[in-house]
Every structure is written in structure tokens, then in C-alpha cells.
Amino acid sequence: MADQSSDAGDSSNDADISSIMGFSGFGKKARTFDLEAMFEQTRRTAIERSQRALEERQRQEVQESSGAVSLKEKPSTSTYRKQEADSSSDSDSDVIGPPPPPQKEEEDDDDDDDDEVVGPPLPPGYKHSTADSDDDDDDDDDDDDDDNNPVKKIPDTHEITLQHGNKTVSALALDPSGARLVTGSFDYDVKFWDFAGMDSALHAFRSIQPCECHQIRSLQYSVTGDVILVVAGNSQAKVLDRDGFQVLECIKGDQYIVDMANTKGHTAMLNDGCWHPKIKEEFLTCSNDGTVRTWDLTSEKKHKSVFKPRSLQGKRVTPTCCTYSRDGKLIAAGCQDGTIQIWDRNLSVHTKFHCRQAHTPGSDPSCLTFSYDGVTLASRGGDDTLKTWDIRSFRKPLAVASGLTSYFPMTDCCFSPDDKLLLTGTSVRKDEGNGKLLFFQRESLQKLYEIEVADASVVRCLWHPKLNQIMVGMGNGLAKVYYDPVKSQRGAMLCVVKSKRKEKHAETLTQDYIITPHALPMFREARQRSTRKQLEKDRLDPLKSHKPEPPVSGPGRGGRVAAHGGTLSSFIVKNIALDKTDDSNPREAILRHAKEAAENPYWVAPAYKKTQPDPLFAEEEEEEEEADKDQPEWKKRKI
């Protein structure tokens, strides 16, 4: 009985604790699970699902092949049971999860060998099409041809024309991003073109004359694109910012010093200039004073270093063009005697490479440019040739293209962005043909393509690598931009799609409507219903339409003078102006009243009429003759 009473007490205590803690079953034994049985059940379920998926896939293949499914081919339930028994017996080799899809067996192994395709197998029901594969091969071949043929990469399907002026466009420059184009000309103007801001009217947004009355010979953006180097026909190069405001002007040297290395700047006309490709503060200029100088943007008082090209006899030679190598370590100059001289940038005394007979002596080389790989140097000579050089073997040119007429001292050449083509322009006389833009293969200088630009000379050419567009400056004051909508990007494609802006006239400008919801009704403006009505209303308002004040009637008021003749002073001025008498001869004006004064005297003569004797005047001629008789011969008056 004691035991029963104790068990009852424990059960009551458990009930109290469970009611306090909020859950039942407190103090009961935990439930146990058979994990092996659960895993076995899961495995069997997975096998059954995989078998069903496999049979469904086989049934679809049979339907695709024959078009109908017979009842005999349908597997029976015994098959399921047999497969399930086999799978349960081989528990060690089974894998949990769906099996890999079966590979379709072909009847003819020989056919499989013939049609074998390298690559991952296709899903069941699909076959490799020989026609499709042939088409793909043809497309791949075409792509390979496009890659191997650099002519197909030339963007010349579309063009736009920029009207700079009437004289030769002698300088072109594009910033590194390709957003702005700068053109310079023989008319002393430098014009700025913004592709993103222009519309289809193609107008420059700024035109300046940075060097007064000197022809612009070269323009170039710095490597960062924030400043522009301007080289003109004077001796002082200038650096402008992106908006055309002056940042630096090089100092002028002393022309009375014989040694040009002792002067602080150039003393004669500049020929060419360019920026350092790596250092954004350094630029290079060459001049008719026989020197090539480097400058630092931070110091305008003096040049940085001087390079003096010399002839074979050691005499001074005028450099006509200059450039940096792509890495900035070399400085090259084409000289007036046809030589090309290259210095190390840090050693300004002796040349590192020197070719004495690069071009015909006496012809001025107009351009030097390095390829993008820095190995090949291209030179455009005044002897109507284009040559390529390997700076590692600088004695003989790699290839020569002749017959390229050039009449301008700044006709240039440049490499294509892929470094496979070399392009330059040709000059023509007036009404004697069209100027052409020629494309040559880099290795052999074989002409691959040409573009007839216009009936004027092609002076400047520029192929921008980012935009993939070609800019051309011509002798008739035009600049053309060639592009391809597929191969090019941005640049000229941004402005040709914009329609011309309509000019806004002064009378169409209305005041802004200011919404004041909390203003009093007497101060609140009426809401605009129609723009036309508002314009008509503003036209009637003398303040908004700026109506001129009417003329003043009467003597005048408010500080305004009345009409001409309304006051006494203006009346007198008017009468004097209207007096037609000619007072140019005062004697005649006085003698005009002499007869009337003699016959009817009024002022002085009546007072002395009784006492005034008759006047007696001496004869002047007789006295003069007597005086001449008394004087000696040499003192007599000469008449």
C-alpha cells in the first residue's frame, strides 16, 4: 500500500511539473528510431523512381523511332519485381540516386566510325547534321578570312564632313578617349569639335586663334587628354587646356647667340612637336634654328634638354619633323638633308641610330611615326616616298613605296590599330584629280586599298584605336571622318543621329510659370492653359515684350529731350543748320553789304558827318616804285 501511495505521489508531481513547464510527457522514455531500416526504405524508393524514369525514357525513344507503342513491348509488373529483387540482392554495388542516361547503341559500328564527332555526346534523339557542320565550317572559314584580311577592318562605309574653313587643314588631334576633335588650319584658327555635344548640323563649339597670325602646324593631346600642344609658325609653342585657355607659352631664345644650346628657347620658326607617350608633363619641339628641344610643363623659363642634328660635315641641319618612340626612350628627327637621326632621350650629344641617305638630300621629310610594337619606323619623305625601317638594322629600309605626291610640309602617315596597315595621303593640284587616302601592307608596302576623298589634297590622316574611325584633313578646308556602324563605336556615330536644333527666337521666350499654392488670390498667377496664348499676352505687355518708348511731344519731361526744334536751343541749332548761306569767304560776306552801308549809313558815319573830312589815301604803287629806285640792285624786291 505504501508503494502504491508513493507511485501516486510521483505521478501527481509529474503532472504538476508538466503543467508548470507547458508540455506533457515529462519524465517519459525517449522514442528510439531504427536508422538502418530508414536508410533501406530510402534506397528502395530511389531505385524505384530511377527505374520508372528509365522506362519512361525508353518508351519515348520507341515512340520516336516507330511512331507507335505495342503492348508486347511494355514491361510487366513481374519485370519490376525481378529488377527490384536483383537490385536488393546486390546491395553492395548499388548507388543511391538516378543512374546515368543510357547511351544509344547503333547497329552499324562502321557508320559510327565514319560519323564520329569530337566533343560531348548529344542528347538521345539528336543526330549530327553534316549540312549544319559544313555551314559552321564555312562560317569559321569566313571569320578566319576576316581576321587574316586587314582590308575588311577598314571603317569606310560612312563618312561625315566638318567645315573648318577655306584654307588647308594642317593639323588634327583627338583626345585619348575620342570625345573631342581639334583641327588647325592655315587661316590661324583652331576649332574644337565635341562629338557628344554636336548635332547633325556639325558645328564647332569653339574657335580661337592661339598664335595670332601664324599658321598652325601641329596639334596633339597629351597622354591624359587634359592639355593640347599647339605648334605654329612662330618660335614659341603653346599649351592649352581642353577649353582652349592658355596654360603655358614657351620662352623665346636669344637669336644673337651662336651656340643654340646656350639659349633658353627656340629662335626661329617651329616645324613640329609632340607629347611624351609616358610622361604627361614633357613634350618635344623642333625648329628652323637647327635644334630639337624637350620641355617640362612645370618650368616655362627654360627648355629641358637640347638635341642638335648635324650633317656629315658636322654642320647644322634643320629638323623638319620629330617624334618619340612608343616607350619614350628614343627621340627621332627627320632633317632637311634627307637624314633620319635618333637619340637616346637621356644622351643628347651623339646619335644612337643614324641613316645618312634615308631620303633624297634637300627634300624635307614630313612625318616620322613608330609602330605600336616599337620596332618599325615609318617615314614620309618630301621626295614622294613612304619607307619603313627596322631600328635594329637601320642602314637599309625594309620596303619603299614611291610615286606618292606631296605638296605640304606636314603630310603624315600612321599605323592601323592592329599594326598591319600603314596609311598616308596624296596631294593634287587644283582641277587635276582627286586626293587619295592609301592603305599599304606594313611588311611589303604593297597597296591594298585606297579611298578617293575629294578633289583636294589629303594632308593629315589619323586612325583612332578606340573609336576605330579615320580622320582626314584636306587642302580645301574640310575635315572628314570615316566610320563603320558595325566596326566603329561612339565618335561620329553620336552626332549623326541627332536632329538639328531649332533656333529659339526672342519673342518665343516666355517667363517660367511659378506655382504658389498658398499665395493669396490677388498674388496668385493664372495657370497657363496654352503656350500660344501666353505668348500673345506677353507680346501685348510692354515690359515683357521690351516695347520701345514713344517720342516725346512738347518741351520734354523726365530728363528726355523733345523732338528736334521743340526747345529754344534746338530751334536755334536747327535754323543755323538750315542756313544755306556760304560763309566760307568772309571778305565777300562783308562786302555784300558795302553798297548799302555807303548809301545809308546807320551806326558810325552819321555822328561824324559834319566834322569828318574827306579821307585821302596814298597810292601804294607809286611809293613802292620810288623805294625800289633808292635801293641798290641786290636789295630790290624780287617779284
Summary of the structure (lengths in Angstrom):
residues: 639
radius of gyration: 50.6
end to end distance: 186.0
largest distance: 197.8
contacts: 1675
relative contact order: 0.07
helix: 24%
strand: 24%
